[in-house]
């Protein structure tokens, strides 16, 4: 784990990893037998990892979802799909680099895949607008949804956004209308829709491509009407109270499962998806294919009625 890419609560892990690495280098350089000492430290490291990751707070899980080395939509597409052909433009205004989408194959299953894409370095982050879509991104996604519907292709969606872009230009071009239209139209699509929240699922930015038959979350992802920082800024006028807001909002995958908002939580490797992209992609791939197979067995009328019922029942409560 790089010194520059770890979270604050991971610091003890990083320090012990460095100690083990230094001891291995010293053993080789000085031709000393330190295998038992190294093995002892590695056992200690594994126990430390398990201890830290088994008692994470909601805010710490939010931080993991934003880890700079966490796999993004294109990483999953490249690792689990073949024959990806990206399609650009919304046919109204322009392209939106915060969104990726196009035809692909997952094993032998042709799909239309759509996802929000963040950037790695500064240049890429600016190019991708930090994964925050403009109206043209949502309209481009809808164009691809219509195309999938026309060619009877299941739709696979990866959600990972801090929110829809809130700039003046986006509002002038109809940000709210674009999101609302997508929500309405996704209920009418006559093909299976499988959604995976791979990182951040914030507000309308997520909901704009978030209506599906099966909605899954990665273990260390979050999903909420507002980010913890945004909530804290409104309630306490202090974004530093984001940890308290995360607890109150119940944003984690286990919370959303308990509330019936998502259908499945996909377990991550012991220390998060950012430490093993390949294993995480394989797990996501298996769950997507299983969901598509199950959904294809449903008659069309039942598929559409179940989709509508799924969202109508959210928010039900008993006094």
N, C-alpha and C positions, 0 to 999 in steps of 0.2 A: 504494500500500500504506500503510495507516494506521500511524502511529507506535505505536499501542497494540495492533496486531494482527499484529506480525511476530515471527518466531522469532529467537533470538540469532544463528544463522549467516546470517540474512538481513539483518543490520544493514548491511553494506556496500552491499547493493542498495538499501535504504531511503534511505541517505545520498546515494547517487548520484541516485536518483529525485527527492529533494528539491532537490538542486543543479540538476537539469534544470528542474524546475518553477519554481524561483526565477529561473533565467536567462530562461525564457519570460516570466514576469511582468515582469522588469526590461526585457526587449526591448520589450514592449508599452508599459509605463509611460514609458519614456524615448525611445520611437520609434527604437530602434536596430536595425540589421540584424545579428543574431547567429545566423542560420540555420545557417551552416557549423559554428560552435562547438557549437550544440545538436545537430546531426546527428552530430558527432564523439563527443559525450558519449553519445548514444543508442546508437551502435555499441559504445562501451565498455561501456554498461550491458548490452546483449544478450550480449556476450562474457563479462561477469562472471556473469550469470545462468547461462549454459551451463556455465561453469567450476565454479560452486558446486553446481549440481544434477546434474552428471555425476560427482561424486565424493563423494556423500553417504554417511555411515556408516549402519549399521543403526539406531542410536539417533536420528539425525537424521530418518530416514524415519518412525520411530515418532512423533517430534514433529510431522511434517507431517500424519500421520494424525489428529492431535488439534488441528489448526489451527482457531482459533475461527471462521474464515470458510469452512471446508470445507463442501461441500453435504451435508446430512443426508437421511434417507429421504424426508421430506415434500418436500424440494426436488426430488429425482429424480421423485417421483410427480407433482408439479405441472408439471414441465418435460417429461416424456415420456409422460404418460398423460392420458386424458380420462375424464369420467363417473365419477370416483372417489366411491364411497359408503362412508364409513367405518362399520364395525360395531363395537359396543362390548360389553364385558362377557364374563365367562367362564361365566356361568350357575351359578356355585358360590359365589363370594364377592363379587367386585367387578370394577371396570374397572381397567386398568393403563395410565397415560398414558405409560409408557416404551415402549409398543408401539403402533404404528398398523397398521391393516389393513382391507381391505374389497375390494369389487368395483371393477374399473377396466377401461379399454380402452387397449391400446397399439397405436396405429393401428387396425386392424380386429380385433385379437386380444383377446377378453375374457380376463381373468385374475383370479386372486385374489392381491392383493399384500399382503405382510406385511413390516414393518420395525421396527427399533429406532430410537427418536427421542431425540436429545439436545436440549438447550435452548440458545438463543442468549444471552439475558440472565439475570441471577440469578434472577428470578421464574420464567422458563420452565425453567431448569435444575432448580430445585426441583420444579416441576410435573411434569417429565419424569423426575425422579429420576436425572438425569445419564445417561439411557439404560440404567440398570440395572433389569432386569425382576424383578418379584415372581413368586411361583408363579401368581397369577391371570393374569399376562401370558402365561406359557407355556401355560396352560390356555385362554386366549382364542385364542391362535395355533392350538392344536390344534383348537378348535371351528371355526375358519375353514378349516383344512386339510380337516376332514371335510366341510364344506360344499362346498369346491372339488371334492372327490372325488365328492360326490353329483351335482353339476351338470357334471362332466367339464371343469373349468376348470384350465388350467395354473397352477402356483403360482410366483410370483416373490417372492423373499425378499431383503431388504437387511439385512446384518449390520453393526452399528456399536455396540459396547458395551465398556466397561471390565470387564464381568463381570456375572454375576447378582447381585442384591442380597443381601448376606450378613447382614442384620439378624436379630434374634431372632424377630420376627414372621414373616418369610419362612420361617425354618427351622421354626417351629411349624406353619405352613400347608403344609409339605411341599415345600420348594424342590427338594431333590434328587430326590424322586419325580416331580415335574412335569417336570423336565428329562429324567430317564431314560425316562419314559413317552413324551414327544415323540420321543425318539431311536428308540424301538422302533416307534412307530406310523408315523413318517415312511417307514420301509422298506416299509410295506404300502399306501401311497397309490397309487392306480391312474392317476395323472395325472403329466405331466412336472413336475419341480421344478427351477427354475433359481435359483441362489444367487449373489449378488454381495456380497463383503466390501468395503464402501465406505470404511471407516475402521479402527476397532479391532475385532479378532475375538478376544476374550479368553475363554479357559477354557470352562466349562460355559455361561456366558452366551451364547456364540456357538453351541455345539453343540446347545443346546436348540431351536434352529430351523435347524440346520446340516446336515441330511441331505438331499442332493440328487443329481440325475442329472448336473448340470453345476455346478461350483463355480468361480467366477471371483473374482479379486481386482483391485482397482485398484492401479496401480503403486506408490503410496505408502501402501498399507494394510499392516496386520500381522495375523498369525493365530498363536496359540500357546496352549498349555495353561495358561499363567500370564503375567501382565504382567512386563516386565523389572524393575519396581520390586519386585513381589512375590517374584520369584526372587532378587533381590539381598538382600532382607530375610531370606529363609530361609537362603541359602548364606553370605552375608557379614555378616548382621545389620546391613546398611547399605544403605538404599535409594539412596544416592548412587552406588552401583556399578551402577546400572541400565544405563549404556552397555556395561559389560563383560558384563552378563547378556544384553543384546540380541544381542551378537555370539555368545555361546555358544548361545543358544536358536535362532538362525537364523530370525528371525520375519518376514522380509520376503517380498514376493511372489515375487521371483526364487528365494529359498531354498525356498519351498513348491512352486514349479514343479519345481525340481531334485529334490525329495523325492517328487514325485508325489502330493502332497496336494491340489493344485488343478489345474484343467484349462486355465486360460487367465489371462493377465495382460492387463488392459486399460490401454493406455498413457494417461497423463495429459498434459494440456498441459505445455509446457516447464517451467513453474514451479509445477506442482501444480494440482489440481482447484479449489482455493480461489480461483484467479485467473481461472477461466472456467467457471462452472457450466453454461452453455449447451452448450459444446463437449463437456464431460464427460458431460452427460446424453444427448447425441446418440450418443456412442460407446457408452455403456451400453445405450441403447435398441436400437441395431443388434445388439449382441452377444446381448441377451436374445431378440430376435425370431429371430435366426439359430439360437439354441439350441433354442427352442421348435419351430421348423419341423423341425429335424433329429430331435428327440425324438419328435415326433408320427408320424414315419414308422416308428418301432419298434413291433413287435408287443408287446402288453402283457406277455407272459411274459418277453420279452427285456428290456423296460424294467426290470422288477422284479429280474430276475436280475443284470443289469448294475449296478444300483444297489447291490445287496448285495455283489457281487464287488468293486466299487470300494473299499468300506471294509474288506472282509476282507483285501485285499492290502496295506493300509497297515501299515507296520512290518516287512514282510518284509526279510530281510537275508541276506547270504552271508558265511561266514567264510573 
